[in-house]
Amino acid sequence: MTVQPDDGLSLAAEFPDATHEQWQRLVEGVLRKSGKEAVGTAAEDALSTQLQDGLSTRPLYTAATSAAAASGAPDAGDAGLPGFAPFVRGGRAAGNAATGWDVRQRQLHTDPVLLNEAVLTDLENGVTSLWLTVGRGGVPVSGLARALDGVYLDLAPVTLDAGAEYAEAASELLRLYAERGVSPEAARGNLGADPLGHEARTGEVLDLGPAVGLAREAAENRPGLRALTVDALPYHEAGGSAAEELGLSLATGVAYLRSLTGAGLSVPAALGQLEFRYAATADQFLTIAKLRAGRRLWARIAEASGAPDAGAQRQHAVTSPVMMTRRDPWVNMLRTTVACMAAGVGGADAVTVLPFDHELGLPDAFARRIARNTSTVLLEESHLARVIDPAGGSWYVEQLTSELAHAAWEFFREIERAGGLPAALRSGLVAERLAATWAERSKKLAKRREPVTGVSEFPNLGEKLPVREPAPEPLSGGLPRVRRDEAFEALRARSDAHLAATGTRPRIFLAALGSAAAHTARAGFAANLFQAGGIEPVHDPVSVDPATAGAAFAASGAPMAVLCSSDALYEEQAAGVAEALRAAGATTVFLAGRPGTAADSVDEYVFAGCDAVAVLSSVLDRMGVS
């Protein structure tokens, strides 16, 4: 029965209530028209999308389906309210509604003078806190004072990222606070100690003792300062899934809790010394769910540790380095905008938007401006922070949050059973698990089941990439750093080298048969696929037949060809055109379409779901492109 609104506006009053089963029958009909036979739940399954961690996205969520999913959860229940455990809906009662999230810009300059110029520009134009790389790969500890010259340290929080030199960098920042008259109560930010994160990055084992000392100093004397960062980016950048990133962050946080409480800090004081850093990706719903699940899981650990009222997990979200591309880097602006939005909606306390040219070297002033203005537009023009947890109550988001939390908790328990994170890192368990996850994802990337716009889809072979100064070498020696574009980037680099050496790119001839209506779809597919590997498609004339194909191919300068048309025209012309192409010198004749079509006439097939990386690599090999 339809419930009448109080205002009397009964828009649905004359319509009967639809049932889930009726909707499924409509889906069955749509699938039937596309050649798929599925009934009931199977029809719904056919429209579902498989995610990592054994999760899936359904095409439709309802109150009934979400309740059924939650019924099997051991800690299922109300997500609560912002500022109250389990903090799913936000760590603070007012969320980011009053001031927006902390706009935290990352700085990579190694020259203190240049770093100072960039820092002051950022702070004068919307950035509210600083994230500084200090020591190896960043500004020297001795240059920190010059880098922060003119910065009001009582107004601008500073977060350090100093790796093995965390104790020295923290000591220098504390000295600057004292020298510049910043009271202990006014100092805000994070001293950035993260020995386990450094070990994950480099394989180097650091002493946790200085971090404990810094935590004690901050807890006792500097209420606005935290001492430790739980950085989950090393695991995300090694190819980890969302649940693995969460699980490893929990394991890191628990390891730090044990050390801090073992040194005499109370559980609430120890909890207050940690800030968690997560990746925000262009998968907006998964990012929203990850941040909500992270707070829920950490609240459970705080409760189990005897401090249920210690407060929420503090979160710093960083737009994912893994999703950033070197080719068509302008598209990164779109990716980071979606990721920033997801981080804000998910309740992150601080958000860092990486500049669009992050993968090309040191970001220039324009790229940094766009990065910081991304948050400004979302906060000031889109008013994204005005509503606390705007995704809360969405059946999809609530169910995804719950399922992701349970997957992460299971992985956390696996790490604990292995002896905790330090033992899991040193035994190779973490590396093996993340490598397996990335291997599976790499298959989807290679088959373009996970498309990368501007790289594996709609590449631009004629683009001129921005030139940037080299960035400092990132820390290495531990877990690898992976990128979604890496396989296709390697192919494009081979093509670029060939272009530099010969003046032309490797080419393939598109032998389009029949009218535009017959060949456009598959010709577009083939052109897109081969350009993803840096292979230039040649299609002049637009359409060929058995009589004209040979001459057109010879004029193209390409060593191989691909037939593009409808199945009906393949039956009529494929054999004759393929014969003409071979007579003109074609070493390989591909067909864009289902394997087995015109099997006696062609050598290989390209089709949706084929391993594009393997096909393109093989083609470049046979073309002599090294």
C-alpha positions in Angstrom: 0.0 0.0 0.0 1.3 3.4 -0.9 1.8 5.8 2.1 0.3 9.2 1.5 2.6 12.2 2.2 1.5 14.6 4.9 1.3 17.5 2.4 -1.4 15.7 0.4 0.8 15.6 -2.7 -0.1 12.0 -3.6 1.9 11.5 -6.8 1.9 7.8 -6.5 -1.5 7.3 -5.1 -3.0 6.0 -8.4 -0.2 3.5 -9.1 -0.2 0.0 -7.7 2.9 -1.1 -5.7 5.4 -3.0 -7.8 7.2 -6.1 -6.4 10.8 -7.2 -6.7 9.6 -10.2 -8.7 7.8 -8.0 -11.2 11.0 -6.0 -11.7 13.0 -9.2 -12.2 10.5 -10.3 -14.9 11.2 -7.0 -16.8 14.9 -7.7 -16.5 14.3 -11.2 -17.9 12.7 -9.6 -21.0 15.6 -7.2 -21.6 18.1 -10.0 -21.3 16.1 -12.2 -23.6 16.2 -9.5 -26.3 20.0 -9.5 -26.0 20.2 -13.3 -26.4 20.5 -14.3 -22.8 18.1 -16.6 -21.0 17.9 -16.1 -17.2 15.0 -16.3 -14.8 14.4 -14.7 -11.4 17.5 -14.2 -9.3 19.7 -15.4 -12.1 18.5 -12.5 -14.2 19.5 -10.1 -11.5 22.9 -11.9 -11.2 23.5 -11.4 -14.9 23.5 -7.6 -14.3 25.7 -7.8 -11.2 29.4 -6.7 -11.2 32.1 -8.7 -9.4 34.4 -6.6 -7.2 37.5 -7.6 -5.4 37.5 -9.3 -2.0 34.6 -11.6 -3.1 32.1 -8.7 -3.1 29.7 -7.8 -5.9 27.6 -4.9 -6.9 24.0 -5.7 -7.5 21.9 -3.8 -10.1 19.2 -3.0 -7.5 19.2 -2.6 -3.7 16.1 -2.4 -1.5 15.3 -2.3 2.1 14.5 -6.0 2.0 17.7 -7.1 0.3 19.8 -5.0 2.6 18.1 -6.3 5.7 18.7 -9.9 4.5 22.4 -9.2 3.9 22.8 -7.6 7.3 21.0 -10.4 9.1 24.0 -12.7 8.7 26.5 -10.1 10.1 27.6 -10.8 13.7 27.7 -7.1 14.6 24.9 -5.9 12.3 23.0 -2.9 13.6 22.2 0.8 13.2 25.0 2.8 11.8 24.3 5.3 14.5 24.8 9.1 14.4 27.8 11.2 13.5 30.1 11.7 16.5 28.9 8.5 18.2 30.3 5.0 18.1 30.7 3.1 15.8 31.3 6.4 13.9 30.2 4.9 10.6 28.3 8.2 9.8 31.2 10.4 10.8 33.8 11.0 13.5 32.5 14.3 14.7 28.9 15.4 15.5 29.1 18.3 13.1 31.1 16.4 10.5 32.7 18.8 8.0 29.6 21.0 7.9 31.1 23.9 9.7 34.5 24.3 8.1 34.8 21.6 5.4 37.6 19.1 5.4 41.2 19.9 5.9 42.7 20.7 2.4 46.1 19.2 2.8 48.6 19.7 0.0 51.6 17.4 -0.5 55.0 19.0 -1.2 57.9 17.1 -2.8 60.5 19.8 -3.4 63.9 19.0 -2.1 65.2 22.6 -2.3 64.1 24.5 0.9 63.8 27.8 -1.0 61.6 26.4 -3.8 59.6 24.5 -1.2 59.0 27.6 0.8 57.7 29.4 -2.3 55.3 26.6 -3.0 54.1 26.3 0.6 53.3 30.0 0.9 51.5 30.0 -2.4 49.4 27.1 -1.4 48.5 28.5 2.0 47.6 31.9 0.5 45.2 30.1 -2.0 43.0 27.7 -0.1 45.3 25.0 1.4 44.7 24.6 5.2 47.5 22.2 6.1 50.9 21.0 4.8 52.2 17.5 4.1 56.0 17.7 3.8 58.4 15.0 2.7 61.5 15.3 4.8 64.8 13.5 4.6 65.5 10.9 1.9 63.4 11.9 -1.2 62.4 15.2 0.3 63.7 18.4 1.8 66.7 17.9 4.2 65.9 18.0 7.9 68.4 20.9 8.1 66.3 22.8 5.5 63.0 22.5 7.3 63.3 25.9 9.1 63.9 27.6 5.7 61.1 25.7 4.1 58.7 26.9 6.8 59.9 30.5 6.8 56.9 32.9 6.9 54.5 30.1 7.8 52.3 30.8 10.9 52.8 27.5 12.6 50.0 28.2 15.1 47.6 28.4 12.2 48.8 26.0 9.6 49.1 22.3 10.8 52.1 20.5 9.5 52.2 16.7 8.8 55.7 15.2 8.3 56.6 12.2 6.2 60.3 11.6 7.0 60.7 7.8 6.8 63.9 6.7 8.6 64.6 10.2 9.7 61.3 10.6 11.5 62.8 11.3 14.9 65.2 13.9 13.6 62.5 15.7 11.6 60.1 15.6 14.5 62.7 17.1 16.8 63.4 19.9 14.4 59.7 20.7 14.0 59.3 20.8 17.8 62.4 23.1 18.0 60.8 25.4 15.5 57.6 25.5 17.5 59.5 26.6 20.6 61.8 29.1 18.6 58.8 30.8 17.0 56.8 31.1 20.2 54.1 28.5 19.3 52.5 27.4 22.5 52.2 23.6 23.1 48.4 24.0 23.0 48.5 25.7 19.6 50.8 23.2 17.8 48.7 21.0 15.4 49.5 18.4 12.9 51.3 15.0 12.8 54.9 14.2 13.4 54.6 11.4 10.9 56.3 8.5 12.7 55.5 5.3 10.8 58.2 2.7 11.2 56.0 -0.2 9.9 54.9 1.9 6.8 58.6 2.6 6.1 59.4 -1.1 6.4 56.7 -1.9 3.9 58.1 0.6 1.5 61.8 -0.2 1.9 62.3 -3.5 3.8 64.2 -1.5 6.5 63.3 -2.3 10.1 63.2 0.9 12.2 63.3 1.3 16.0 59.8 2.1 17.3 61.3 3.6 20.5 61.6 7.2 19.3 58.0 7.1 18.1 56.8 6.0 21.5 58.8 8.9 23.0 57.2 11.4 20.6 53.8 10.0 21.3 54.3 10.5 25.1 55.5 14.1 24.5 52.5 14.9 22.3 49.9 13.1 24.6 51.2 14.9 27.7 52.0 18.3 26.4 50.6 19.0 22.9 46.9 18.1 22.6 46.7 19.2 19.0 49.6 17.1 17.8 49.7 13.4 16.9 52.9 11.4 16.7 52.2 8.5 14.4 50.7 7.9 11.0 49.2 4.6 10.0 49.8 4.8 6.3 47.9 2.3 4.2 49.2 3.7 0.9 52.1 1.3 0.6 49.6 -1.6 0.5 47.3 0.2 -1.9 50.3 1.0 -4.2 51.4 -2.6 -4.1 48.1 -3.6 -5.7 46.1 -4.3 -2.6 42.3 -4.3 -2.6 40.1 -2.1 -0.5 39.6 -4.8 2.2 43.3 -5.6 2.2 44.2 -1.9 2.6 41.8 -1.7 5.5 42.9 -4.9 7.1 46.6 -4.0 7.0 45.8 -0.5 8.4 44.1 -2.2 11.4 47.0 -4.5 11.9 49.4 -1.5 11.8 47.2 0.4 14.2 47.0 -2.5 16.6 50.8 -3.0 16.5 51.3 0.7 17.4 48.7 0.4 20.2 50.5 -2.5 21.7 53.8 -0.6 21.7 52.3 2.6 23.1 50.3 1.0 25.9 53.2 -1.2 26.7 55.3 1.9 27.3 52.8 3.3 29.7 50.3 5.3 27.7 46.6 4.7 28.5 44.5 3.2 25.7 42.6 6.5 25.1 45.9 8.4 24.9 47.4 5.9 22.6 44.4 5.9 20.3 44.6 9.7 20.2 48.2 9.6 18.8 47.2 7.8 15.5 46.1 9.2 12.2 45.1 6.8 9.3 46.0 7.5 5.7 43.9 5.8 3.0 43.7 6.0 -0.8 40.6 7.6 -2.4 40.0 6.2 -5.9 37.7 7.1 -8.8 35.4 4.3 -7.7 33.3 6.7 -5.6 31.1 4.2 -3.9 33.9 1.9 -2.9 35.9 4.8 -1.5 32.9 6.1 0.5 32.3 2.6 1.9 36.0 2.1 2.7 36.2 5.3 4.8 32.9 4.5 6.6 34.1 0.9 7.2 37.5 2.0 8.5 35.8 4.1 11.2 33.5 1.2 12.1 36.3 -1.3 12.4 38.6 1.0 14.4 35.7 1.7 16.8 35.4 -2.1 17.3 39.1 -2.3 18.2 38.9 0.6 20.6 35.9 -1.1 22.2 37.8 -4.4 22.5 40.7 -2.5 24.0 38.6 -1.0 26.7 38.1 2.5 25.3 34.7 2.6 23.6 34.5 6.3 24.1 38.0 7.3 22.9 36.7 8.9 19.7 36.7 8.1 16.0 39.5 7.1 13.7 41.1 10.2 12.3 41.4 9.8 8.5 43.6 11.4 5.8 42.4 10.5 2.3 44.8 10.8 -0.6 43.7 10.5 -4.2 45.1 7.2 -5.5 48.5 7.2 -7.1 47.7 3.9 -8.7 44.9 5.3 -10.8 47.0 8.2 -12.1 48.3 7.9 -15.7 51.2 9.2 -17.6 49.4 9.3 -21.0 46.6 11.8 -21.4 47.3 13.2 -17.9 44.5 15.7 -18.2 42.0 12.9 -17.5 43.6 12.7 -14.1 41.8 15.9 -13.2 38.5 14.0 -13.6 39.7 11.0 -11.6 40.9 13.1 -8.7 37.8 15.2 -8.7 35.6 12.1 -8.3 38.0 10.7 -5.7 38.0 13.9 -3.7 34.3 14.0 -3.8 34.1 10.4 -2.5 36.6 11.2 0.3 34.5 14.2 1.4 31.3 12.3 1.3 32.9 9.4 3.1 33.8 11.6 6.0 37.6 12.0 5.6 39.0 14.6 8.0 41.8 15.7 5.6 42.0 15.3 1.9 45.0 15.5 -0.4 44.4 15.8 -4.2 47.5 14.8 -6.1 48.2 17.1 -9.1 47.3 15.7 -12.5 50.9 15.6 -13.6 52.0 13.6 -10.5 53.3 10.7 -12.6 55.3 13.0 -14.9 57.7 14.5 -12.4 57.5 17.5 -10.0 54.0 19.1 -10.4 54.1 22.7 -11.7 52.3 25.7 -10.2 49.3 25.2 -12.5 48.9 21.6 -11.5 49.1 22.4 -7.8 46.5 25.2 -8.3 44.1 22.8 -10.0 44.6 20.2 -7.2 43.9 22.6 -4.3 41.0 24.2 -6.2 39.3 20.8 -6.6 38.5 20.8 -2.9 37.6 24.5 -3.0 35.0 24.0 -5.8 33.5 20.9 -4.1 33.3 22.8 -0.8 32.4 26.3 -1.8 30.4 25.8 -5.0 29.0 22.3 -4.8 28.4 22.6 -1.0 29.5 19.0 -0.6 30.2 19.3 3.2 26.9 20.9 4.2 25.2 17.5 4.8 26.9 15.1 7.1 27.2 11.6 5.6 25.0 12.3 2.6 25.5 8.7 1.4 24.1 7.3 4.7 20.8 5.5 4.3 21.6 4.4 0.8 20.8 0.7 0.8 23.8 0.2 -1.6 26.3 2.2 0.4 25.2 0.7 3.8 25.4 -2.9 2.4 28.7 -2.2 0.7 30.1 -0.7 3.9 29.1 -3.7 5.9 30.4 -6.3 3.4 33.7 -4.5 3.0 34.1 -4.2 6.8 33.6 -7.9 7.2 36.1 -8.8 4.4 38.7 -6.4 5.9 38.1 -7.9 9.4 38.7 -11.4 8.2 42.0 -10.3 6.6 43.0 -8.5 9.8 42.4 -11.7 11.7 44.5 -13.6 9.3 47.4 -11.1 9.9 47.0 -11.4 13.6 47.0 -15.2 13.4 50.3 -14.9 11.5 51.8 -13.1 14.5 50.8 -9.5 13.7 51.9 -7.1 11.0 55.7 -7.1 11.6 55.8 -10.9 11.3 53.5 -10.9 8.3 55.7 -8.4 6.5 58.9 -10.2 7.2 57.5 -13.7 6.4 56.4 -12.5 2.9 52.7 -13.2 3.7 51.7 -9.6 2.9 53.7 -9.3 -0.3 52.4 -12.6 -1.6 48.8 -11.7 -0.8 49.0 -8.3 -2.5 50.9 -9.7 -5.5 48.1 -12.3 -6.0 45.5 -9.6 -5.8 47.3 -7.4 -8.3 47.9 -10.3 -10.7 44.1 -10.9 -10.9 43.4 -7.2 -11.4 46.2 -7.0 -14.1 44.3 -9.6 -16.1 41.2 -7.4 -16.1 43.3 -4.4 -17.1 45.0 -6.3 -19.9 41.6 -7.4 -21.2 40.3 -3.9 -20.8 37.5 -5.2 -18.6 38.8 -2.4 -16.3 39.2 0.4 -18.8 41.7 3.2 -18.3 40.5 6.3 -20.3 43.2 7.8 -22.4 45.3 4.7 -22.1 43.5 1.4 -22.9 40.4 3.3 -24.1 40.4 6.3 -26.4 44.2 6.8 -26.5 45.6 9.8 -28.3 48.7 8.9 -30.3 49.3 12.5 -31.3 49.4 14.0 -27.8 52.3 16.0 -26.6 52.9 15.3 -22.9 53.7 18.1 -20.5 57.4 18.3 -19.6 58.2 18.4 -15.9 61.3 18.5 -13.8 62.3 15.1 -12.4 60.7 14.2 -9.1 62.8 12.8 -6.3 63.2 9.0 -6.5 60.5 7.4 -4.2 61.5 5.0 -1.5 62.0 1.5 -2.7 63.3 -1.9 -1.7 60.1 -3.2 0.0 56.7 -3.7 -1.6 56.5 -2.8 -5.2 54.6 0.3 -6.5 52.2 -0.6 -9.3 50.1 1.6 -11.6 47.0 0.7 -13.6 48.6 2.0 -16.8 51.9 0.2 -16.5 51.4 -2.6 -19.1 50.0 -0.3 -21.8 52.7 2.4 -20.9 55.4 -0.2 -21.7 53.8 -0.8 -25.1 53.5 2.9 -25.8 57.1 3.4 -24.8 58.2 0.9 -27.5 56.1 2.7 -30.1 57.7 6.1 -29.0 61.2 4.6 -29.4 60.3 3.4 -32.9 58.9 6.8 -33.8 62.1 8.5 -32.6 64.3 6.0 -34.5 62.3 5.8 -37.8 60.1 8.9 -37.9 56.9 6.8 -38.1 54.9 4.7 -35.7 54.2 1.0 -36.2 51.1 0.7 -38.4 48.2 -1.6 -39.1 45.8 -1.4 -42.0 42.1 -1.3 -41.2 40.4 -3.2 -44.0 36.8 -2.0 -43.6 34.3 -3.9 -45.7 30.9 -2.5 -46.9 29.1 0.6 -45.8 29.8 2.7 -42.7 26.8 1.1 -41.0 28.4 -2.3 -41.5 31.9 -1.5 -40.4 32.0 1.5 -38.1 31.5 -0.3 -34.8 34.2 -2.9 -35.3 36.6 -0.5 -37.1 36.3 1.9 -34.1 36.9 -1.0 -31.8 40.0 -2.2 -33.7 41.4 1.3 -34.0 41.0 1.9 -30.3 42.6 -1.4 -29.4 45.7 -1.0 -31.6 46.2 2.6 -30.6 46.4 1.5 -27.0 49.6 -0.3 -27.9 51.0 2.7 -29.9 50.1 1.1 -33.2 48.7 3.6 -35.7 45.6 2.5 -37.6 45.6 3.3 -41.4 42.2 3.3 -43.1 42.5 5.0 -46.5 40.3 4.4 -48.4 37.5 4.1 -45.8 36.2 0.9 -47.4 37.7 -1.8 -49.5 36.7 -5.0 -51.3 38.5 -7.9 -52.9 39.4 -5.8 -56.0 40.8 -2.8 -54.1 42.2 -4.2 -50.8 45.6 -5.2 -52.2 46.5 -1.7 -53.6 45.2 0.1 -50.6 47.2 -2.1 -48.3 50.4 -1.7 -50.3 50.0 2.1 -50.1 49.5 2.1 -46.3 53.0 1.0 -45.5 51.6 -1.4 -42.8 52.9 -5.0 -42.5 49.6 -6.3 -41.1 45.9 -5.8 -41.6 42.6 -6.3 -39.7 39.2 -6.9 -41.3 36.4 -4.9 -39.9 32.7 -5.4 -40.8 29.5 -7.3 -40.0 29.3 -11.0 -39.7 27.2 -11.1 -42.9 29.9 -9.3 -45.0 32.6 -11.4 -43.5 30.8 -14.4 -45.0 30.7 -12.7 -48.4 34.0 -10.9 -48.6 36.5 -12.0 -45.9 38.1 -14.8 -47.9 38.6 -12.6 -51.0 39.9 -9.6 -49.1 42.3 -11.7 -47.0 43.7 -13.3 -50.1 44.3 -9.9 -51.7 45.9 -8.6 -48.6 48.3 -11.5 -48.4 49.2 -11.2 -52.1 50.1 -7.5 -51.4 52.4 -8.6 -48.5 50.4 -8.8 -45.4 52.2 -11.0 -42.9 49.2 -11.4 -40.6 45.4 -10.8 -41.2 43.3 -10.2 -38.1 39.5 -10.2 -38.0 37.6 -7.9 -35.5 34.9 -10.2 -34.3 34.0 -13.5 -32.8 36.7 -16.2 -32.9 35.9 -18.8 -35.5 34.3 -16.3 -38.0 35.8 -16.9 -41.5 38.2 -19.3 -39.8 39.7 -20.5 -43.1 40.5 -17.0 -44.2 42.2 -15.1 -41.3 45.1 -15.7 -38.9 44.0 -14.2 -35.6 41.1 -12.4 -33.9 40.6 -9.3 -31.8 37.4 -9.1 -29.8 36.0 -7.6 -26.6 37.6 -9.4 -23.7 40.7 -10.6 -25.6 44.0 -10.1 -23.8 44.9 -6.8 -25.5 48.3 -6.5 -23.9 49.4 -10.0 -25.1 48.0 -9.3 -28.6 49.7 -5.9 -28.9 53.0 -7.1 -27.5 53.0 -10.0 -30.0 52.2 -7.6 -32.8 55.0 -5.2 -31.9 57.4 -8.2 -31.6 56.5 -9.4 -35.1 56.9 -5.8 -36.4 60.4 -5.7 -35.0 59.5 -2.9 -32.5 61.7 -3.5 -29.5 
